[in-house]
Amino acid sequence: MSFNFSNSLAKPGHKMALPSLHGSADAYTLAQAARTLKAERRMLTVFVANPGDAQRLLDEIPWFNTELRCRLLPDWETLPYDAFSPHQDLVSERLATLHEIQNGNCDVLLVPASTALLRMAPPAFLAAYTFFFKQGDTLDEAKLKAQLTLAGYAHVNQVMSPGEYSVRGGLIDLFPMGSVLPYRLDLFGDSIETIRSFDADTQRSLYPVKEVRLLPGREFPMDEAARSAFRSRWRETFEGDPSRSAIYKDIGNGIASAGIEYYLPLFFEQTATLLDYLPANPHFALLGDIDEAIKRFWTDTRSRYQFLKSDRERPVLAPESVFLRDEDFFAALKPQARWVLAGAETAASEISSLLPDIAVNRRADDPLTNLRAFLLQTDKRVLICAETLGRRETLQQYFNEYDIRLSLCQGYADFQTADAKLMLGVAPLHAGFILADGIAFITEAELYAGSGKRIGRKKQEAVTQVEHMVRDLSELKIGDPVVHSNHGIGRYMGLISMDLGEGETEFLHLEYAKDTKLYVPVAQLHVISRYSGASPEDAPLHTLGSGQWEKAKRKAAQQIRDTAAELLNLYARRAARLGHAFEYSAHDYEAFADSFGFEETADQAAAISAVIADMTSGKPMDRLICGDVGFGKTEVALRAAFVAVMGGKQVAILAPTTLLAEQHAQTFADRFANWPVRIAELSRFRSGKEITQAIKGMQDGTLDIVIGTHKLLSGDVKFSRLGLVIIDEEHRFGVRQKEALKALRAEVDVLTLTATPIPRTLGMALEGLRDFSVIATAPQKRLAIKTFVRSENDSVIREACLRELKRGGQVYFLHNEVETIQNRKAMLEALLPEARIVVAHGQMHERELEKVMRDFVAQRHNILLCTTIIETGIDVPTANTILMHRADKFGLAQLHQLRGRVGRSHHQAYAYLLVNDAQSLSKQANRRLEAIQQMEELGSGFYLAMHDLEIRGAGEVLGDSQSDEMHEIGFQ
């Protein structure tokens, strides 16, 4: 018997515990409850213990009932008493949500428990500082400017973000807080003639509107009376000379200092709480362990208060002044109707039950055996939920291959009205469940739940070293092999001081074969380079004065000349070959480009134009696209692939890691979902049958795009009509793969993508051997990553992680030592009991690693403890904090690449470079970390590579053959 929601609504003053819920059944349950309450013109307020659940429910609840108006009251995403302010977009969303609640335009309000404790401006403030403009209204421009400034809006030359305005002649541009788009008021004299929305990126006008709502620009007033009251209350609250505080002085000058939000009570005679904004007789739902979440919040807040309260220049208010006490919060809820929702691990309830094991087993002859068995035995209707349209197409093809026939549906409402027992649709559900009243929801989380077992240990892949030259003595460790330009390979044994008659001088002590020694003055450091041939332990030491070094150099020079001749022959063949001039429909291309969903940056548009011009010119393309992580290189690749496929050719996309191949496969499947294009992935994540089918499709021409790792370069892979090869981060491929790529370059168009090109690659581009385009412009609303160098300790780690977890985000913790990574996990679990920590490193079995990464992307874990395996190819927009253990051990380029894993959304991102002791770092190491800390500006990857090139030179542009001769001398 199904659960009756109408009879289960709690009465005022009562608390009702619901039966256990599985997977996303909580969203279904809340949607049913909200529908019942909406019919009675009442609102449901949902408090969640885990901030991530609020965002999840915001996506899931409207999917179950599209008529429900759901709003999220976001957190400030800062820790209590932080010295920086919340992002303007968050303040905008908060104000908009509060305004909609006041005006009865919200059916479901989602609030993280800790956010509900924040004291805020009284509702009267929001009402007093909210204005409306209508077409035809009379407007005094000077009065409007004063009104906007009073409301906290910033005057700018070009409006880009909420809380800004500009005046140009008879045009006034406004970006109201809480608005999705900015508006343009066209004045005729003192009258508003027209109001149109416009695109902040292009500044082009869009659609006419009748009225504009202008919410205040901040959550507190900044008029003269409010500032005077603030200063008066400051003097009453804090002891000592107020003029010593920059905040006190700034407020007097009309400046809202960073972090001023935690002094908000000083602006008002009486603050309010969220409960003061809610309608009469509210109905509450409590999801998760709210008591524990609030208790933990207060423990952390009191701890931070104790730590910061003695700061005379920045004194802090008592926690009770800024936040509602836990006992007061629960006392305020007690007279109201409350539902308590709890998740369940196993046992079925009146509402829902767990799905059985239906995971795909790619090693079995029939990978869908488990799913097929469930479909045969269940009497319920089944909806399989894909994550995106592209995934829906992929799953449909997959099921068809194994004779599981299903119908497509457009949403939950469509599924409810259909008759088919098995359907496939797109849904934002994070986990599946079985409803007691006859429906089973299956998500990709259940389909791909298999993890595989570890079989042996694999050697970790060596990360390509970008920097070979010795610039700082701190980069050399005792025992490291080095190359002296005149004497060959020796071993660095440290620094010694000697007096040769002109005062003490420091020398590098180098040890050669037969225990011979060489002392090199530090001033001649430029003649020493890091040895980069065989492993350091096996470096072949030379004998001083034997002529062995000169002989080795001569042999290597000959090998370099041979390689150069081969490369020159390759370019001669390319020049002699008439390339394929691609043709495509401009109308189709525009339709594909429009599905991008973002405005191209100027650099991105120029790169796309250059690539298409290359492809349609009839000359073979060999273009390098250099752009920082997240700056849109993949979109350039997508456009090129579209032109190639529409021109009748096949496309091969090469990625250095299975994770990156998986991500590219997902992206390409999504973008090509509505086009007749067949896509396959060729990597270790695919089963033998899938790989065989993909290879067959490449050979017979039925496959259009294939994405894979080095497997694509193996001898058994043949294409029938290959026209374009896209290579991501070529420098991360091994020598054999590069040789195969070299051969490909003579035959087809090649597009290479990179974030920080190695100097040799950049040198070739700058010398004209390869065409290249630079994407150095950040996407709109992308914020520069705040970077800190800190001595590693528990308080720094906890604070950094809590700041991210508190806003429902995810954290990368980089620990590049597989042997001790489990010890680090135990330490983090003790330090952060509220976190869900998972480990990822290169020695894990592929299936296990795939499951870990899928689960992390699906936000089932919120801290990924990992090695540098994440350096390339993982894109998780919700992960916006990275901590790097022993950051002083990484090179500048690698630090930059790792830092680029965060900051891939509009949230403020943080990078913590942790060292054993920041005070005792050598001068050179300190300068290196300072460089990455100062290089916060977006797009710095290319300039970093240019800087690297200036320091090191391009090396032997033509010499990259790693023969015995090259091992004998090392190579650059």
Summary of the structure (lengths in Angstrom):
residues: 972
radius of gyration: 31.3
end to end distance: 73.5
largest distance: 99.2
contacts: 3154
relative contact order: 0.09
helix: 40%
strand: 20%
